Amino acid sequence: MPPASKRPSTPRILAARVYVPQATTRWLSVVATCIALWPSEAKAGDSDMLILPTVLASGSDCDSQRKDVLPVDLSLQRLAKHIDALLSDSVQDLDLSLEIAPITHTLEDEGKSPVSDESLVSLAASRWVVSSNLIHRGSKLELRLMAVAPGSRVIATRSQLIDASNVDVRAVVMLGELVQSLRKGSPESSRQLTPITSGQPAKPARSEGRAVLAVSTAVLGGLTGYWLQKASGSDDPRVTYPLAALGTIIGLGASMLAADEWDVTLDDAWTLTAGIAWPTASGFLIARGQNVQPTTDRYVYGLLGAGSGLTLASVSISMHHATPGSAVMVHSGGAFGTFLGALTEWTWRGSTELPPNTGMGVGAGIGVLAAGIAATQIETSSTRVLFIDLAASLGALSGAAIASSLLVADTGTLPLNQNRSWLVAVGSGTIVGGGVGWLLTRNISSHAAEPRQSMSYFPYVGLSPAPSGQSPSRSGGWVAGLSGTW
């Protein structure tokens, strides 16, 4: 060794040989392996994922631990390598970090040693662990993924038949499904991974029916101001239009206050609209059919009907929220009640020359009231109600077509009995068609439990873009429509 004063500044590398027995060498190799693995275990965390190499096996046995090892097949080995690469690339899409597996075997043995369940659980002490098996089942290939969450002792398994054309999609989707199923135990992770349907809010907005309610009450307020002025016997336009505007503003303000105070859903709003419209028509038609004099008093009948219907509808939705099926049912009851009331009055008279105002008014009132009561007792879907309405309409047309020969008379005037028989055939066809529709739709009544995910729509209007090749400053014209889901 040179003196200390003459040592070079560059450090030297000293090497030494130590001769130990063979048994001691084995123990030292085990200790060295443990020391080599210790840093990776210490650095592993809940956001790390370990992807084990894909194992090639035969599907002669259902037990994954007893599958026969496949002979060397270069195409299957390349497919297994491709699956490993796909799974590794998709780790970041799951908000995880890929952890490199330590090399504990030779390259020739890779893909030939299935990992036991105990090993998977032990490896998942502080990380995600995913093991994949490529199983050969005759002419088919099955990909089986097994995943364990950090610190869990539960192994989730997902298997599916694949081929070379769809392996890219299948492998990534299967890994995502496994991780999502294991993350469901955590409320925060479950909330992050829950898919949100396009066009549907994650949580229904409070008072989502405020727009429909505002339109209904504004129209009612405007008519109330106009009709009150007419009922007073005054035709002065200086009073008519200010009263109508004042009534509209009051109705609109009342709807805004109600929407802020209570949770008015879209179905509730349509139910209130039915409680306003059909009783209003009922009162006005009854007054007209009874020839109430002076004619200005007929508006008071309409206001009484609107007030009664609005009160009953408000009491109904205050007890429980309406559903799409119940909202459609109330409107359907008012419409078909009006139709059947008209047929009933015409049948009583035996003639269709005069308008059946009284029959339509009474039918509208009874129909909307009966449908409103039924809607609180029967849970059904809007699809079923609309199908029953369609069947009833077809039944009415069928009854009219079958009895159309009764409308032919030898003289110029149609006999009362023939006219009544034709009207009875139309009414009977309506009732029979509705009954047939009810029987045919018994299997879809269970969809009534899905009221909150239907009927989301809004109108739109705007300028369309100019066709290609024209000046960008020009537009293609105005467009309008209705967008949403039904």
C-alpha positions in Angstrom: 0.0 0.0 0.0 1.4 3.5 -0.8 1.7 6.1 1.9 -1.4 8.1 2.8 0.0 11.2 1.3 0.4 9.6 -2.2 -3.0 7.9 -2.4 -4.9 8.9 -5.6 -8.2 10.7 -5.2 -10.1 8.1 -7.2 -11.5 5.4 -4.8 -10.6 1.8 -5.4 -12.9 -1.2 -5.6 -11.7 -4.0 -3.2 -12.9 -7.6 -3.8 -12.5 -10.6 -1.6 -13.4 -14.2 -1.8 -15.0 -16.1 1.0 -15.2 -19.9 0.9 -18.3 -21.3 2.7 -19.8 -24.8 2.8 -22.6 -25.7 0.3 -25.4 -25.8 2.9 -24.4 -22.3 4.1 -24.6 -21.1 0.5 -28.2 -22.2 0.2 -29.2 -20.4 3.3 -27.4 -17.3 2.2 -29.3 -17.4 -1.2 -32.6 -17.5 0.6 -31.7 -14.6 2.8 -30.5 -12.6 -0.2 -33.7 -13.3 -2.0 -35.7 -12.0 1.0 -33.6 -8.9 1.2 -34.0 -8.3 -2.6 -37.8 -8.6 -2.3 -38.1 -6.4 0.9 -37.8 -3.0 -0.8 -40.5 -3.8 -3.3 -42.9 -4.9 -0.5 -42.1 -1.8 1.4 -42.8 0.4 -1.5 -45.9 -1.4 -2.6 -49.2 0.3 -1.8 -52.9 0.2 -2.3 -52.5 2.0 -5.6 -50.0 -0.5 -7.0 -51.0 -3.5 -9.2 -48.9 -6.6 -9.8 -49.6 -8.4 -13.1 -48.4 -12.0 -13.0 -47.4 -13.7 -16.3 -50.2 -15.5 -18.2 -50.2 -19.2 -17.6 -51.0 -21.6 -20.5 -53.1 -24.5 -19.4 -55.5 -27.2 -20.8 -59.2 -27.2 -20.0 -59.5 -30.9 -19.3 -60.3 -30.2 -15.6 -62.5 -27.5 -14.1 -60.1 -26.9 -11.2 -57.7 -24.2 -12.1 -54.9 -25.7 -9.9 -55.0 -29.0 -11.6 -55.0 -28.0 -15.3 -52.5 -29.8 -17.6 -49.6 -27.7 -18.8 -49.8 -27.2 -22.6 -46.9 -28.2 -24.8 -44.8 -25.4 -26.3 -46.9 -23.5 -28.8 -45.3 -20.3 -30.2 -48.7 -18.8 -31.3 -50.2 -19.3 -27.8 -47.0 -17.9 -26.2 -47.2 -14.8 -28.3 -50.9 -14.4 -27.4 -50.1 -14.8 -23.7 -47.3 -12.1 -24.0 -49.8 -9.9 -25.8 -52.4 -10.4 -23.0 -49.7 -9.4 -20.4 -49.0 -6.3 -22.3 -52.7 -5.4 -22.6 -53.3 -5.8 -18.9 -50.2 -3.8 -18.0 -51.2 -1.0 -20.3 -54.7 -0.8 -18.8 -53.5 -0.4 -15.2 -53.2 3.4 -15.5 -56.7 3.6 -16.8 -57.9 2.2 -13.5 -56.0 4.9 -11.5 -53.3 2.4 -10.4 -49.6 2.1 -10.8 -48.0 -1.0 -12.5 -45.5 -2.8 -10.3 -42.8 -4.8 -11.9 -42.8 -8.5 -10.8 -39.5 -9.7 -9.5 -37.7 -12.4 -11.6 -37.8 -15.6 -9.5 -37.6 -18.1 -12.4 -36.0 -18.5 -15.8 -37.6 -17.4 -19.0 -38.1 -21.0 -20.1 -40.3 -21.6 -17.1 -42.4 -18.5 -17.5 -46.1 -19.3 -18.2 -45.8 -22.8 -17.0 -46.3 -22.5 -13.2 -49.9 -21.7 -12.1 -50.0 -19.5 -9.0 -51.9 -21.1 -6.1 -54.7 -19.2 -4.2 -52.5 -19.0 -1.1 -49.8 -17.3 -3.1 -52.2 -14.8 -4.6 -53.5 -13.8 -1.2 -50.0 -13.5 0.3 -48.8 -11.4 -2.6 -51.8 -9.1 -2.2 -50.9 -8.0 1.3 -50.3 -4.5 0.2 -51.0 -4.3 -3.5 -53.4 -5.4 -6.2 -52.5 -8.8 -7.7 -53.9 -10.1 -11.0 -53.2 -13.6 -12.4 -54.3 -14.7 -15.8 -54.7 -18.2 -17.3 -55.1 -18.9 -21.0 -57.0 -22.2 -21.1 -57.1 -24.3 -24.3 -60.5 -26.0 -24.7 -60.3 -27.9 -28.0 -60.8 -25.4 -30.7 -61.6 -22.6 -28.3 -59.6 -20.4 -25.9 -60.8 -19.2 -22.5 -59.2 -16.3 -20.7 -59.6 -16.5 -16.9 -58.5 -13.5 -14.7 -58.1 -13.7 -11.0 -57.7 -10.6 -8.9 -57.2 -9.9 -5.2 -57.6 -6.4 -3.6 -54.9 -5.1 -1.2 -55.2 -6.7 2.2 -58.1 -8.9 1.1 -58.4 -12.7 1.2 -61.2 -12.8 -1.4 -60.2 -13.8 -5.0 -62.5 -12.5 -7.7 -62.6 -14.6 -10.9 -63.8 -13.6 -14.4 -63.6 -15.9 -17.4 -64.7 -15.6 -21.0 -64.1 -17.3 -24.4 -61.9 -15.2 -26.6 -60.1 -15.3 -30.0 -57.4 -13.3 -31.6 -59.9 -10.8 -33.0 -61.4 -9.7 -29.7 -58.7 -10.3 -27.2 -57.7 -6.6 -27.0 -61.2 -5.6 -25.9 -62.1 -8.6 -23.8 -58.9 -8.6 -21.6 -59.2 -4.9 -20.8 -62.9 -5.0 -20.0 -62.6 -8.1 -17.9 -59.8 -6.5 -15.8 -61.9 -3.4 -15.3 -64.9 -5.4 -14.2 -62.8 -7.3 -11.7 -61.3 -4.2 -10.2 -64.7 -2.5 -10.0 -66.4 -5.4 -8.3 -63.6 -5.5 -5.7 -63.8 -1.8 -5.2 -67.5 -1.8 -4.4 -66.7 -2.4 -0.8 -65.4 1.2 -0.6 -68.2 3.8 -0.8 -65.9 6.4 -2.2 -64.5 4.2 -4.9 -68.0 2.9 -5.8 -69.2 6.4 -6.2 -66.3 7.2 -8.5 -66.7 4.1 -10.7 -70.5 4.2 -11.0 -71.3 5.0 -14.7 -73.6 8.0 -15.3 -76.0 7.5 -18.1 -75.7 10.2 -20.8 -78.5 12.7 -20.5 -79.6 11.6 -17.1 -78.5 13.4 -13.9 -76.8 11.4 -11.3 -79.3 12.7 -8.8 -82.8 13.9 -9.9 -82.9 17.7 -9.6 -85.2 19.1 -6.9 -88.6 20.2 -8.4 -87.7 19.1 -11.9 -91.4 19.6 -12.9 -91.3 23.4 -12.2 -91.4 24.3 -15.9 -94.6 22.3 -16.6 -96.1 23.6 -13.3 -95.2 27.1 -14.3 -96.9 26.9 -17.7 -100.0 25.3 -16.2 -100.5 27.8 -13.4 -99.7 30.7 -15.6 -102.4 29.7 -18.1 -104.8 29.1 -15.3 -104.0 32.5 -13.8 -104.4 34.3 -17.1 -107.8 32.6 -17.8 -108.9 33.3 -14.2 -108.3 37.0 -14.7 -110.0 37.0 -18.1 -113.0 35.0 -17.0 -113.6 37.0 -13.9 -113.6 40.2 -16.0 -116.1 38.5 -18.4 -118.3 37.3 -15.6 -118.6 40.8 -14.3 -120.2 41.8 -17.6 -117.5 44.2 -18.6 -115.9 44.3 -22.0 -113.6 47.2 -21.4 -110.2 46.2 -22.9 -108.5 48.5 -20.4 -109.5 46.1 -17.7 -109.5 42.8 -19.6 -105.8 42.7 -20.6 -104.4 44.0 -17.3 -106.5 41.4 -15.3 -105.3 38.6 -17.6 -101.6 39.8 -17.2 -102.0 40.1 -13.5 -103.5 36.6 -13.3 -100.7 35.1 -15.3 -98.1 36.8 -13.1 -99.8 35.5 -9.9 -100.1 32.0 -11.3 -96.4 32.0 -12.3 -95.3 33.3 -8.9 -97.4 30.8 -7.1 -95.8 27.9 -9.1 -92.3 29.2 -8.3 -93.1 29.4 -4.6 -94.6 25.9 -4.6 -91.5 24.5 -6.5 -89.2 26.0 -3.9 -91.2 24.8 -0.9 -92.0 21.3 -2.1 -90.2 18.8 -4.4 -92.5 18.8 -7.4 -91.5 16.1 -9.8 -92.2 16.1 -13.5 -95.0 13.5 -12.9 -96.5 15.6 -10.1 -96.6 18.6 -12.5 -98.4 16.6 -15.2 -100.9 15.3 -12.6 -101.6 18.9 -11.5 -102.0 19.9 -15.1 -104.6 17.1 -15.6 -106.4 18.3 -12.4 -106.6 21.8 -13.8 -107.4 21.2 -17.5 -110.0 18.4 -17.5 -112.2 19.7 -14.6 -112.1 23.2 -16.2 -113.4 21.8 -19.5 -115.9 19.7 -17.5 -117.4 22.8 -15.8 -117.5 24.9 -18.9 -119.1 22.2 -21.0 -121.7 21.3 -18.4 -122.7 25.0 -18.2 -122.8 25.3 -22.0 -124.9 22.1 -22.3 -127.3 23.3 -19.7 -127.6 26.6 -21.5 -126.7 28.7 -18.4 -127.7 32.3 -18.8 -126.2 34.8 -19.0 -123.5 33.2 -21.0 -120.8 35.0 -19.0 -121.7 32.9 -16.0 -120.4 29.8 -17.8 -116.9 31.0 -17.1 -117.6 30.7 -13.3 -118.4 27.0 -13.8 -115.1 26.5 -15.5 -113.3 28.3 -12.6 -115.2 26.1 -10.0 -114.1 23.0 -11.9 -110.4 24.2 -12.1 -110.4 25.0 -8.4 -111.9 21.6 -7.4 -109.6 19.6 -9.7 -106.5 21.5 -8.5 -107.4 20.9 -4.9 -107.9 17.2 -5.3 -104.7 16.8 -7.4 -102.7 18.7 -4.8 -104.0 16.5 -2.0 -103.2 13.4 -4.0 -99.5 14.3 -4.7 -99.0 15.6 -1.2 -99.7 12.1 0.1 -97.3 10.4 -2.3 -95.4 11.4 -5.5 -97.0 10.6 -8.8 -95.4 8.2 -11.3 -95.3 8.3 -15.1 -98.0 5.7 -15.2 -100.3 7.6 -12.9 -99.8 10.9 -14.7 -100.6 9.4 -18.0 -103.5 7.5 -16.5 -105.2 10.7 -15.2 -105.0 12.4 -18.6 -106.2 9.2 -20.3 -109.2 9.1 -17.9 -110.2 12.6 -18.8 -109.8 12.0 -22.6 -111.7 8.7 -22.7 -114.3 10.0 -20.2 -115.1 12.9 -22.5 -115.4 10.5 -25.5 -117.6 8.0 -23.7 -119.7 10.8 -22.3 -120.4 12.2 -25.8 -121.3 8.7 -27.0 -123.7 8.3 -24.0 -125.5 11.6 -24.7 -125.8 10.9 -28.4 -127.1 7.4 -27.7 -129.7 8.8 -25.3 -130.9 11.3 -27.9 -130.6 8.9 -30.8 -129.1 11.6 -32.9 -125.7 13.1 -33.6 -126.9 16.5 -34.9 -126.3 18.5 -31.7 -123.0 18.7 -29.9 -123.1 16.6 -26.7 -121.8 19.3 -24.4 -123.4 18.0 -21.2 -122.3 14.4 -21.9 -118.7 15.5 -22.6 -118.6 17.7 -19.5 -119.9 15.0 -17.2 -117.7 12.4 -18.8 -114.6 14.5 -18.5 -115.3 15.1 -14.8 -116.1 11.5 -13.9 -113.2 10.2 -16.1 -110.5 12.3 -14.6 -111.8 11.7 -11.0 -112.1 7.9 -11.5 -108.6 7.8 -13.1 -107.1 9.9 -10.3 -108.5 7.6 -7.6 -107.3 4.5 -9.5 -103.8 6.1 -10.0 -103.4 6.2 -6.2 -104.2 2.5 -5.8 -102.7 0.9 -8.9 -99.0 1.0 -9.8 -98.4 0.7 -13.5 -96.1 2.0 -16.2 -96.8 4.7 -18.7 -96.1 2.2 -21.5 -98.9 0.0 -20.3 -101.3 2.9 -20.1 -100.5 4.1 -23.5 -100.8 0.6 -25.0 -104.3 0.3 -23.3 -105.3 3.6 -24.8 -104.2 2.5 -28.2 -106.1 -0.8 -27.9 -109.2 1.2 -26.8 -108.9 3.5 -29.8 -108.5 0.6 -32.2 -111.5 -1.1 -30.5 -113.6 2.0 -31.1 -112.6 2.1 -34.8 -113.3 -1.6 -35.1 -116.7 -1.3 -33.5 -117.5 1.6 -35.9 -116.3 -0.4 -38.9 -118.3 -3.5 -38.0 -121.5 -1.6 -37.4 -121.0 0.8 -40.4 -123.8 -1.0 -42.3 -126.3 0.4 -39.7 -125.6 3.9 -41.0 -127.2 3.1 -44.4 -130.9 4.0 -44.5 -133.6 3.7 -47.2 -134.9 7.1 -46.5 -133.1 10.4 -45.9 -133.3 10.2 -42.1 -131.5 7.6 -40.2 -133.8 5.7 -37.8 -133.1 6.3 -34.1 -132.6 2.6 -33.4 -130.0 2.2 -36.1 -128.1 5.3 -35.0 -128.2 4.1 -31.3 -127.0 0.7 -32.3 -124.0 2.2 -34.1 -123.1 4.4 -31.2 -123.4 1.4 -28.8 -121.1 -0.6 -31.1 -118.5 2.2 -31.0 -118.7 2.5 -27.2 -118.6 -1.3 -26.7 -115.6 -1.6 -29.0 -113.8 1.0 -26.9 -114.4 -0.9 -23.7 -113.6 -4.3 -25.2 -110.4 -2.9 -26.8 -109.3 -1.4 -23.5 -109.9 -4.7 -21.8 -107.9 -6.6 -24.4 -105.1 -4.2 -24.0 -105.1 -4.6 -20.3 -104.9 -8.4 -20.6 -102.1 -8.2 -23.2 -100.0 -5.9 -21.0 -100.1 -7.8 -17.7 -96.5 -8.9 -18.1 -95.1 -5.3 -18.3 -96.8 -4.0 -15.2 -93.6 -4.6 -13.2 -91.9 -1.7 -15.0 -93.9 0.7 -12.8 -91.1 0.6 -10.3 -88.9 2.6 -12.6 -90.6 6.0 -12.5 -87.6 8.2 -11.9 -85.6 7.3 -15.0 -88.1 8.2 -17.7 -89.5 11.3 -19.4 -86.6 13.7 -19.6 -87.0 16.2 -22.4 -86.6 19.9 -23.3 -87.3 21.9 -26.5 -84.6 23.7 -28.5 -84.5 26.3 -31.2 -81.6 27.9 -33.0 -79.7 28.5 -36.3 -78.4 25.5 -38.2 -74.9 25.6 -39.7 -74.4 26.6 -43.3 -74.0 23.7 -45.8 -70.4 22.8 -46.7 -69.0 24.9 -49.5 -70.9 28.1 -48.6 -69.8 31.2 -46.7 -69.3 30.6 -43.0 -71.1 33.8 -42.3 -74.4 32.4 -43.7 -76.6 30.0 -41.8 -78.7 27.1 -42.9 -81.9 28.4 -41.4 -83.8 28.1 -38.1 -84.3 24.6 -36.6 -86.5 23.6 -33.7 -87.3 20.3 -32.0 -87.7 18.3 -28.8 -84.8 16.4 -27.3 -84.8 13.9 -24.5 -85.7 10.4 -23.5 -89.1 8.7 -23.2 
